Amino acid sequence: MTAATIVKCPECGGDVELGAGVMVAEIVDCGICSSGLEVVSVDPLILALAPDAEEDWGE
Ligand SMILES: [Zn+2]
C-alpha cells in the first residue's frame, strides 16, 4: 500500500495529505491554513505545529 495518508491538521482540523515516504521530523504545510506542521510520529502518523521560524528568539 503506497496510498497517501490523510492526517488531521492540529491547527485547523483540516485534512493534510502525506505521501507514503514521509519521515519523522519532516515539515509539511497544511494546504488549508498554511501552517507549518512537523511529523512527530509515523506509526501512527501524528502531526504537530512546527516551531514558528519567524518567532523572536531574543528576550
Ligand atoms: Zn491547517
N, CA, C, O and the ligand as a Tripos MOL2 file, in Angstrom:
@<TRIPOS>MOLECULE
protein
  237   235    60     0     0
PROTEIN
NO_CHARGES

@<TRIPOS>ATOM
      1 N           0.8340   -1.2010    0.0000 N.3       1 MET1
      2 CA          0.0000    0.0000    0.0000 C.3       1 MET1
      3 C           0.8680    1.2490    0.0000 C.2       1 MET1
      4 O           1.6350    1.4870    0.9330 O.2       1 MET1
      5 N           0.7400    2.0260   -1.0350 N.am      2 THR2
      6 CA          1.5340    3.2520   -1.1000 C.3       2 THR2
      7 C           0.6480    4.4860   -1.1940 C.2       2 THR2
      8 O           1.1090    5.5740   -1.5390 O.2       2 THR2
      9 N          -0.6040    4.3040   -0.8890 N.am      3 ALA3
     10 CA         -1.5260    5.4330   -0.9810 C.3       3 ALA3
     11 C          -1.1560    6.5080    0.0240 C.2       3 ALA3
     12 O          -0.5930    6.2320    1.0830 O.2       3 ALA3
     13 N          -1.4820    7.7190   -0.3280 N.am      4 ALA4
     14 CA         -1.2410    8.8210    0.5860 C.3       4 ALA4
     15 C          -2.1240    8.6590    1.8200 C.2       4 ALA4
     16 O          -3.1890    8.0440    1.7780 O.2       4 ALA4
     17 N          -1.6450    9.2280    2.9030 N.am      5 THR5
     18 CA         -2.3780    9.1390    4.1560 C.3       5 THR5
     19 C          -2.9370   10.5160    4.5210 C.2       5 THR5
     20 O          -2.2690   11.5370    4.3540 O.2       5 THR5
     21 N          -4.1410   10.5210    5.0100 N.am      6 ILE6
     22 CA         -4.7580   11.7750    5.4340 C.3       6 ILE6
     23 C          -4.6560   11.9020    6.9540 C.2       6 ILE6
     24 O          -5.0830   11.0160    7.6940 O.2       6 ILE6
     25 N          -4.0870   13.0120    7.4010 N.am      7 VAL7
     26 CA         -3.9490   13.2730    8.8340 C.3       7 VAL7
     27 C          -4.6030   14.6140    9.1360 C.2       7 VAL7
     28 O          -4.5680   15.5330    8.3170 O.2       7 VAL7
     29 N          -5.1830   14.7110   10.2870 N.am      8 LYS8
     30 CA         -5.8220   15.9620   10.6650 C.3       8 LYS8
     31 C          -4.7830   17.0120   11.0530 C.2       8 LYS8
     32 O          -3.8390   16.7320   11.7920 O.2       8 LYS8
     33 N          -4.9750   18.2020   10.5460 N.am      9 CYS9
     34 CA         -4.1220   19.3160   10.9270 C.3       9 CYS9
     35 C          -4.4420   19.7100   12.3680 C.2       9 CYS9
     36 O          -5.6050   19.9340   12.7020 O.2       9 CYS9
     37 N          -3.4120   19.7980   13.2310 N.am     10 PRO10
     38 CA         -3.6620   20.1520   14.6330 C.3      10 PRO10
     39 C          -4.0820   21.6130   14.8000 C.2      10 PRO10
     40 O          -4.6110   21.9990   15.8420 O.2      10 PRO10
     41 N          -3.8490   22.3980   13.7940 N.am     11 GLU11
     42 CA         -4.1800   23.8120   13.8860 C.3      11 GLU11
     43 C          -5.6320   24.0790   13.4810 C.2      11 GLU11
     44 O          -6.3720   24.7350   14.2150 O.2      11 GLU11
     45 N          -6.0340   23.5780   12.3290 N.am     12 CYS12
     46 CA         -7.3630   23.9140   11.8140 C.3      12 CYS12
     47 C          -8.2800   22.7030   11.7040 C.2      12 CYS12
     48 O          -9.4690   22.8500   11.4190 O.2      12 CYS12
     49 N          -7.7400   21.5120   11.9270 N.am     13 GLY13
     50 CA         -8.5890   20.3250   11.8650 C.3      13 GLY13
     51 C          -8.8460   19.8410   10.4530 C.2      13 GLY13
     52 O          -9.6030   18.8940   10.2380 O.2      13 GLY13
     53 N          -8.2140   20.4940    9.4910 N.am     14 GLY14
     54 CA         -8.4030   20.1010    8.0990 C.3      14 GLY14
     55 C          -7.6050   18.8600    7.7560 C.2      14 GLY14
     56 O          -6.7550   18.4200    8.5300 O.2      14 GLY14
     57 N          -7.8810   18.3070    6.6070 N.am     15 ASP15
     58 CA         -7.1760   17.1120    6.1670 C.3      15 ASP15
     59 C          -5.8630   17.4750    5.4930 C.2      15 ASP15
     60 O          -5.8320   18.2890    4.5700 O.2      15 ASP15
     61 N          -4.7830   16.8680    5.9580 N.am     16 VAL16
     62 CA         -3.4690   17.0690    5.3640 C.3      16 VAL16
     63 C          -3.0400   15.7440    4.7440 C.2      16 VAL16
     64 O          -3.0400   14.7060    5.4060 O.2      16 VAL16
     65 N          -2.6760   15.7940    3.4700 N.am     17 GLU17
     66 CA         -2.2990   14.5740    2.7800 C.3      17 GLU17
     67 C          -0.7900   14.3780    2.8460 C.2      17 GLU17
     68 O          -0.0190   15.2570    2.4610 O.2      17 GLU17
     69 N          -0.3800   13.2110    3.3410 N.am     18 LEU18
     70 CA          1.0370   12.8930    3.4480 C.3      18 LEU18
     71 C           1.3730   11.7440    2.5220 C.2      18 LEU18
     72 O           0.6090   10.7870    2.4030 O.2      18 LEU18
     73 N           2.5220   11.8390    1.8630 N.am     19 GLY19
     74 CA          2.9540   10.7630    0.9920 C.3      19 GLY19
     75 C           3.3900    9.5520    1.7950 C.2      19 GLY19
     76 O           3.5680    9.6310    3.0100 O.2      19 GLY19
     77 N           3.5590    8.4410    1.1170 N.am     20 ALA20
     78 CA          3.8950    7.1880    1.7890 C.3      20 ALA20
     79 C           5.2910    7.2220    2.4020 C.2      20 ALA20
     80 O           5.5590    6.5180    3.3760 O.2      20 ALA20
     81 N           6.1870    8.0400    1.8340 N.am     21 GLY21
     82 CA          7.5650    8.0420    2.3030 C.3      21 GLY21
     83 C           7.8610    9.0840    3.3540 C.2      21 GLY21
     84 O           9.0190    9.4190    3.6030 O.2      21 GLY21
     85 N           6.8070    9.5990    3.9720 N.am     22 VAL22
     86 CA          7.0020   10.6550    4.9550 C.3      22 VAL22
     87 C           7.8380   10.1490    6.1360 C.2      22 VAL22
     88 O           7.7160    8.9920    6.5390 O.2      22 VAL22
     89 N           8.6880   11.0260    6.6870 N.am     23 MET23
     90 CA          9.5680   10.6180    7.7790 C.3      23 MET23
     91 C           9.4170   11.5470    8.9700 C.2      23 MET23
     92 O           8.9900   12.6940    8.8350 O.2      23 MET23
     93 N           9.7730   11.0350   10.1300 N.am     24 VAL24
     94 CA          9.7340   11.8320   11.3510 C.3      24 VAL24
     95 C          10.6330   13.0560   11.1860 C.2      24 VAL24
     96 O          11.7160   12.9750   10.6050 O.2      24 VAL24
     97 N          10.1710   14.1690   11.6990 N.am     25 ALA25
     98 CA         10.8630   15.4570   11.6560 C.3      25 ALA25
     99 C          10.6840   16.1700   10.3290 C.2      25 ALA25
    100 O          11.1750   17.2830   10.1430 O.2      25 ALA25
    101 N           9.9800   15.5290    9.4090 N.am     26 GLU26
    102 CA          9.6930   16.2030    8.1440 C.3      26 GLU26
    103 C           8.7010   17.3350    8.3790 C.2      26 GLU26
    104 O           7.7800   17.2110    9.1860 O.2      26 GLU26
    105 N           8.8990   18.4310    7.6700 N.am     27 ILE27
    106 CA          7.9890   19.5640    7.7940 C.3      27 ILE27
    107 C           7.0920   19.6070    6.5680 C.2      27 ILE27
    108 O           7.5590   19.5970    5.4300 O.2      27 ILE27
    109 N           5.8050   19.6530    6.8280 N.am     28 VAL28
    110 CA          4.8480   19.7500    5.7360 C.3      28 VAL28
    111 C           3.9750   20.9810    5.9860 C.2      28 VAL28
    112 O           3.9040   21.4930    7.1030 O.2      28 VAL28
    113 N           3.3310   21.4300    4.9530 N.am     29 ASP29
    114 CA          2.4420   22.5780    5.0920 C.3      29 ASP29
    115 C           0.9990   22.1350    4.9770 C.2      29 ASP29
    116 O           0.6430   21.3330    4.1140 O.2      29 ASP29
    117 N           0.1830   22.6660    5.8530 N.am     30 CYS30
    118 CA         -1.2430   22.4220    5.7500 C.3      30 CYS30
    119 C          -1.7510   23.2150    4.5440 C.2      30 CYS30
    120 O          -1.4880   24.4110    4.4170 O.2      30 CYS30
    121 N          -2.4770   22.5340    3.6680 N.am     31 GLY31
    122 CA         -2.9660   23.2090    2.4770 C.3      31 GLY31
    123 C          -4.1480   24.1170    2.7650 C.2      31 GLY31
    124 O          -4.5630   24.8910    1.9030 O.2      31 GLY31
    125 N          -4.6830   24.0310    3.9470 N.am     32 ILE32
    126 CA         -5.8720   24.8020    4.2890 C.3      32 ILE32
    127 C          -5.5140   26.0670    5.0590 C.2      32 ILE32
    128 O          -5.9480   27.1590    4.6940 O.2      32 ILE32
    129 N          -4.7220   25.9250    6.1270 N.am     33 CYS33
    130 CA         -4.3920   27.1030    6.9480 C.3      33 CYS33
    131 C          -2.9390   27.5340    6.7550 C.2      33 CYS33
    132 O          -2.5030   28.5290    7.3330 O.2      33 CYS33
    133 N          -2.1830   26.7770    5.9350 N.am     34 SER34
    134 CA         -0.7950   27.1250    5.6050 C.3      34 SER34
    135 C           0.1580   27.0350    6.7910 C.2      34 SER34
    136 O           1.2730   27.5540    6.7300 O.2      34 SER34
    137 N          -0.2660   26.3880    7.8590 N.am     35 SER35
    138 CA          0.6260   26.2250    8.9950 C.3      35 SER35
    139 C           1.7320   25.2370    8.6660 C.2      35 SER35
    140 O           1.5220   24.2840    7.9160 O.2      35 SER35
    141 N           2.9120   25.4680    9.2320 N.am     36 GLY36
    142 CA          3.9900   24.5040    9.1020 C.3      36 GLY36
    143 C           3.7670   23.3930   10.1170 C.2      36 GLY36
    144 O           3.6020   23.6540   11.3090 O.2      36 GLY36
    145 N           3.7630   22.1750    9.6490 N.am     37 LEU37
    146 CA          3.4900   21.0430   10.5380 C.3      37 LEU37
    147 C           4.6530   20.0680   10.5250 C.2      37 LEU37
    148 O           5.1630   19.7080    9.4640 O.2      37 LEU37
    149 N           5.0690   19.6400   11.7140 N.am     38 GLU38
    150 CA          6.1680   18.6910   11.8220 C.3      38 GLU38
    151 C           5.6250   17.2960   12.0980 C.2      38 GLU38
    152 O           4.7380   17.1070   12.9310 O.2      38 GLU38
    153 N           6.1790   16.3230   11.3780 N.am     39 VAL39
    154 CA          5.7990   14.9330   11.6150 C.3      39 VAL39
    155 C           6.5270   14.4610   12.8690 C.2      39 VAL39
    156 O           7.7530   14.3440   12.8720 O.2      39 VAL39
    157 N           5.7760   14.1920   13.9280 N.am     40 VAL40
    158 CA          6.4070   13.7710   15.1800 C.3      40 VAL40
    159 C           6.3710   12.2560   15.3480 C.2      40 VAL40
    160 O           7.0890   11.7050   16.1820 O.2      40 VAL40
    161 N           5.5470   11.5900   14.5680 N.am     41 SER41
    162 CA          5.4610   10.1260   14.6160 C.3      41 SER41
    163 C           4.8880    9.6450   13.3000 C.2      41 SER41
    164 O           4.0440   10.3110   12.7010 O.2      41 SER41
    165 N           5.3480    8.4850   12.8520 N.am     42 VAL42
    166 CA          4.8160    7.9390   11.6020 C.3      42 VAL42
    167 C           3.9670    6.6930   11.8430 C.2      42 VAL42
    168 O           3.2950    6.2160   10.9290 O.2      42 VAL42
    169 N           3.9930    6.1760   13.0400 N.am     43 ASP43
    170 CA          3.1970    4.9770   13.3440 C.3      43 ASP43
    171 C           2.7030    5.0160   14.7720 C.2      43 ASP43
    172 O           3.3500    4.4690   15.6660 O.2      43 ASP43
    173 N           1.5800    5.6460   15.0000 N.am     44 PRO44
    174 CA          0.6790    6.2310   13.9870 C.3      44 PRO44
    175 C           1.1890    7.5940   13.5150 C.2      44 PRO44
    176 O           2.0620    8.1940   14.1420 O.2      44 PRO44
    177 N           0.6490    8.0550   12.4350 N.am     45 LEU45
    178 CA          1.0360    9.3600   11.9240 C.3      45 LEU45
    179 C           0.4810   10.4580   12.8130 C.2      45 LEU45
    180 O          -0.7270   10.5550   13.0320 O.2      45 LEU45
    181 N           1.3820   11.2800   13.3180 N.am     46 ILE46
    182 CA          0.9640   12.3900   14.1700 C.3      46 ILE46
    183 C           1.6680   13.6540   13.6970 C.2      46 ILE46
    184 O           2.8730   13.6620   13.4490 O.2      46 ILE46
    185 N           0.8960   14.7080   13.5810 N.am     47 LEU47
    186 CA          1.4520   15.9990   13.1990 C.3      47 LEU47
    187 C           1.3730   16.9550   14.3790 C.2      47 LEU47
    188 O           0.4400   16.8930   15.1800 O.2      47 LEU47
    189 N           2.3560   17.8350   14.4790 N.am     48 ALA48
    190 CA          2.3290   18.8830   15.4890 C.3      48 ALA48
    191 C           2.7290   20.1770   14.8050 C.2      48 ALA48
    192 O           3.4030   20.1670   13.7750 O.2      48 ALA48
    193 N           2.3160   21.2660   15.3750 N.am     49 LEU49
    194 CA          2.7040   22.5470   14.8050 C.3      49 LEU49
    195 C           4.2130   22.6920   14.8510 C.2      49 LEU49
    196 O           4.8280   22.4970   15.8990 O.2      49 LEU49
    197 N           4.8020   23.0280   13.7310 N.am     50 ALA50
    198 CA          6.2410   23.2200   13.6890 C.3      50 ALA50
    199 C           6.5750   24.5520   14.3590 C.2      50 ALA50
    200 O           5.7640   25.4780   14.3470 O.2      50 ALA50
    201 N           7.7690   24.6460   14.9430 N.am     51 PRO51
    202 CA          8.1780   25.9160   15.5440 C.3      51 PRO51
    203 C           8.0970   27.0150   14.5100 C.2      51 PRO51
    204 O           8.4860   26.8310   13.3570 O.2      51 PRO51
    205 N           7.5990   28.1370   14.9240 N.am     52 ASP52
    206 CA          7.4680   29.2590   14.0130 C.3      52 ASP52
    207 C           8.8460   29.8350   13.6980 C.2      52 ASP52
    208 O           9.5310   30.3490   14.5830 O.2      52 ASP52
    209 N           9.2380   29.7450   12.4540 N.am     53 ALA53
    210 CA         10.5750   30.1880   12.0580 C.3      53 ALA53
    211 C          10.7570   31.6870   12.2660 C.2      53 ALA53
    212 O          11.8800   32.1760   12.3920 O.2      53 ALA53
    213 N           9.6590   32.3970   12.3000 N.am     54 GLU54
    214 CA          9.7690   33.8470   12.4600 C.3      54 GLU54
    215 C           9.6450   34.2720   13.9160 C.2      54 GLU54
    216 O           9.6070   35.4610   14.2340 O.2      54 GLU54
    217 N           9.5850   33.2840   14.7820 N.am     55 GLU55
    218 CA          9.4600   33.5930   16.2070 C.3      55 GLU55
    219 C          10.7140   34.3280   16.6850 C.2      55 GLU55
    220 O          11.8260   34.0640   16.2280 O.2      55 GLU55
    221 N          10.5040   35.2380   17.5980 N.am     56 ASP56
    222 CA         11.6220   36.0180   18.1270 C.3      56 ASP56
    223 C          12.3110   35.2380   19.2320 C.2      56 ASP56
    224 O          11.7240   34.9820   20.2830 O.2      56 ASP56
    225 N          13.5630   34.8620   18.9880 N.am     57 TRP57
    226 CA         14.2790   34.0350   19.9570 C.3      57 TRP57
    227 C          14.8820   34.8610   21.0870 C.2      57 TRP57
    228 O          15.2320   34.3200   22.1370 O.2      57 TRP57
    229 N          15.0030   36.1620   20.8750 N.am     58 GLY58
    230 CA         15.6370   37.0300   21.8710 C.3      58 GLY58
    231 C          14.8500   37.1180   23.1650 C.2      58 GLY58
    232 O          14.2120   36.1460   23.5700 O.2      58 GLY58
    233 N          14.8850   38.2040   23.7800 N.am     59 GLU59
    234 CA         14.1510   38.4610   25.0470 C.3      59 GLU59
    235 C          15.1030   38.5290   26.2140 C.2      59 GLU59
    236 O          14.6740   38.7360   27.3500 O.2      59 GLU59
    237 ZN         -4.3910   23.5170    8.9440 Zn       60 ZN60
@<TRIPOS>BOND
     1     1     2 1
     2     2     3 1
     3     3     4 2
     4     3     5 am
     5     5     6 1
     6     6     7 1
     7     7     8 2
     8     7     9 am
     9     9    10 1
    10    10    11 1
    11    11    12 2
    12    11    13 am
    13    13    14 1
    14    14    15 1
    15    15    16 2
    16    15    17 am
    17    17    18 1
    18    18    19 1
    19    19    20 2
    20    19    21 am
    21    21    22 1
    22    22    23 1
    23    23    24 2
    24    23    25 am
    25    25    26 1
    26    26    27 1
    27    27    28 2
    28    27    29 am
    29    29    30 1
    30    30    31 1
    31    31    32 2
    32    31    33 am
    33    33    34 1
    34    34    35 1
    35    35    36 2
    36    35    37 am
    37    37    38 1
    38    38    39 1
    39    39    40 2
    40    39    41 am
    41    41    42 1
    42    42    43 1
    43    43    44 2
    44    43    45 am
    45    45    46 1
    46    46    47 1
    47    47    48 2
    48    47    49 am
    49    49    50 1
    50    50    51 1
    51    51    52 2
    52    51    53 am
    53    53    54 1
    54    54    55 1
    55    55    56 2
    56    55    57 am
    57    57    58 1
    58    58    59 1
    59    59    60 2
    60    59    61 am
    61    61    62 1
    62    62    63 1
    63    63    64 2
    64    63    65 am
    65    65    66 1
    66    66    67 1
    67    67    68 2
    68    67    69 am
    69    69    70 1
    70    70    71 1
    71    71    72 2
    72    71    73 am
    73    73    74 1
    74    74    75 1
    75    75    76 2
    76    75    77 am
    77    77    78 1
    78    78    79 1
    79    79    80 2
    80    79    81 am
    81    81    82 1
    82    82    83 1
    83    83    84 2
    84    83    85 am
    85    85    86 1
    86    86    87 1
    87    87    88 2
    88    87    89 am
    89    89    90 1
    90    90    91 1
    91    91    92 2
    92    91    93 am
    93    93    94 1
    94    94    95 1
    95    95    96 2
    96    95    97 am
    97    97    98 1
    98    98    99 1
    99    99   100 2
   100    99   101 am
   101   101   102 1
   102   102   103 1
   103   103   104 2
   104   103   105 am
   105   105   106 1
   106   106   107 1
   107   107   108 2
   108   107   109 am
   109   109   110 1
   110   110   111 1
   111   111   112 2
   112   111   113 am
   113   113   114 1
   114   114   115 1
   115   115   116 2
   116   115   117 am
   117   117   118 1
   118   118   119 1
   119   119   120 2
   120   119   121 am
   121   121   122 1
   122   122   123 1
   123   123   124 2
   124   123   125 am
   125   125   126 1
   126   126   127 1
   127   127   128 2
   128   127   129 am
   129   129   130 1
   130   130   131 1
   131   131   132 2
   132   131   133 am
   133   133   134 1
   134   134   135 1
   135   135   136 2
   136   135   137 am
   137   137   138 1
   138   138   139 1
   139   139   140 2
   140   139   141 am
   141   141   142 1
   142   142   143 1
   143   143   144 2
   144   143   145 am
   145   145   146 1
   146   146   147 1
   147   147   148 2
   148   147   149 am
   149   149   150 1
   150   150   151 1
   151   151   152 2
   152   151   153 am
   153   153   154 1
   154   154   155 1
   155   155   156 2
   156   155   157 am
   157   157   158 1
   158   158   159 1
   159   159   160 2
   160   159   161 am
   161   161   162 1
   162   162   163 1
   163   163   164 2
   164   163   165 am
   165   165   166 1
   166   166   167 1
   167   167   168 2
   168   167   169 am
   169   169   170 1
   170   170   171 1
   171   171   172 2
   172   171   173 am
   173   173   174 1
   174   174   175 1
   175   175   176 2
   176   175   177 am
   177   177   178 1
   178   178   179 1
   179   179   180 2
   180   179   181 am
   181   181   182 1
   182   182   183 1
   183   183   184 2
   184   183   185 am
   185   185   186 1
   186   186   187 1
   187   187   188 2
   188   187   189 am
   189   189   190 1
   190   190   191 1
   191   191   192 2
   192   191   193 am
   193   193   194 1
   194   194   195 1
   195   195   196 2
   196   195   197 am
   197   197   198 1
   198   198   199 1
   199   199   200 2
   200   199   201 am
   201   201   202 1
   202   202   203 1
   203   203   204 2
   204   203   205 am
   205   205   206 1
   206   206   207 1
   207   207   208 2
   208   207   209 am
   209   209   210 1
   210   210   211 1
   211   211   212 2
   212   211   213 am
   213   213   214 1
   214   214   215 1
   215   215   216 2
   216   215   217 am
   217   217   218 1
   218   218   219 1
   219   219   220 2
   220   219   221 am
   221   221   222 1
   222   222   223 1
   223   223   224 2
   224   223   225 am
   225   225   226 1
   226   226   227 1
   227   227   228 2
   228   227   229 am
   229   229   230 1
   230   230   231 1
   231   231   232 2
   232   231   233 am
   233   233   234 1
   234   234   235 1
   235   235   236 2
@<TRIPOS>SUBSTRUCTURE
     1 MET1         2 RESIDUE 1 A MET
     2 THR2         6 RESIDUE 1 A THR
     3 ALA3        10 RESIDUE 1 A ALA
     4 ALA4        14 RESIDUE 1 A ALA
     5 THR5        18 RESIDUE 1 A THR
     6 ILE6        22 RESIDUE 1 A ILE
     7 VAL7        26 RESIDUE 1 A VAL
     8 LYS8        30 RESIDUE 1 A LYS
     9 CYS9        34 RESIDUE 1 A CYS
    10 PRO10       38 RESIDUE 1 A PRO
    11 GLU11       42 RESIDUE 1 A GLU
    12 CYS12       46 RESIDUE 1 A CYS
    13 GLY13       50 RESIDUE 1 A GLY
    14 GLY14       54 RESIDUE 1 A GLY
    15 ASP15       58 RESIDUE 1 A ASP
    16 VAL16       62 RESIDUE 1 A VAL
    17 GLU17       66 RESIDUE 1 A GLU
    18 LEU18       70 RESIDUE 1 A LEU
    19 GLY19       74 RESIDUE 1 A GLY
    20 ALA20       78 RESIDUE 1 A ALA
    21 GLY21       82 RESIDUE 1 A GLY
    22 VAL22       86 RESIDUE 1 A VAL
    23 MET23       90 RESIDUE 1 A MET
    24 VAL24       94 RESIDUE 1 A VAL
    25 ALA25       98 RESIDUE 1 A ALA
    26 GLU26      102 RESIDUE 1 A GLU
    27 ILE27      106 RESIDUE 1 A ILE
    28 VAL28      110 RESIDUE 1 A VAL
    29 ASP29      114 RESIDUE 1 A ASP
    30 CYS30      118 RESIDUE 1 A CYS
    31 GLY31      122 RESIDUE 1 A GLY
    32 ILE32      126 RESIDUE 1 A ILE
    33 CYS33      130 RESIDUE 1 A CYS
    34 SER34      134 RESIDUE 1 A SER
    35 SER35      138 RESIDUE 1 A SER
    36 GLY36      142 RESIDUE 1 A GLY
    37 LEU37      146 RESIDUE 1 A LEU
    38 GLU38      150 RESIDUE 1 A GLU
    39 VAL39      154 RESIDUE 1 A VAL
    40 VAL40      158 RESIDUE 1 A VAL
    41 SER41      162 RESIDUE 1 A SER
    42 VAL42      166 RESIDUE 1 A VAL
    43 ASP43      170 RESIDUE 1 A ASP
    44 PRO44      174 RESIDUE 1 A PRO
    45 LEU45      178 RESIDUE 1 A LEU
    46 ILE46      182 RESIDUE 1 A ILE
    47 LEU47      186 RESIDUE 1 A LEU
    48 ALA48      190 RESIDUE 1 A ALA
    49 LEU49      194 RESIDUE 1 A LEU
    50 ALA50      198 RESIDUE 1 A ALA
    51 PRO51      202 RESIDUE 1 A PRO
    52 ASP52      206 RESIDUE 1 A ASP
    53 ALA53      210 RESIDUE 1 A ALA
    54 GLU54      214 RESIDUE 1 A GLU
    55 GLU55      218 RESIDUE 1 A GLU
    56 ASP56      222 RESIDUE 1 A ASP
    57 TRP57      226 RESIDUE 1 A TRP
    58 GLY58      230 RESIDUE 1 A GLY
    59 GLU59      234 RESIDUE 1 A GLU
    60 ZN60       237 GROUP 0 **** ****
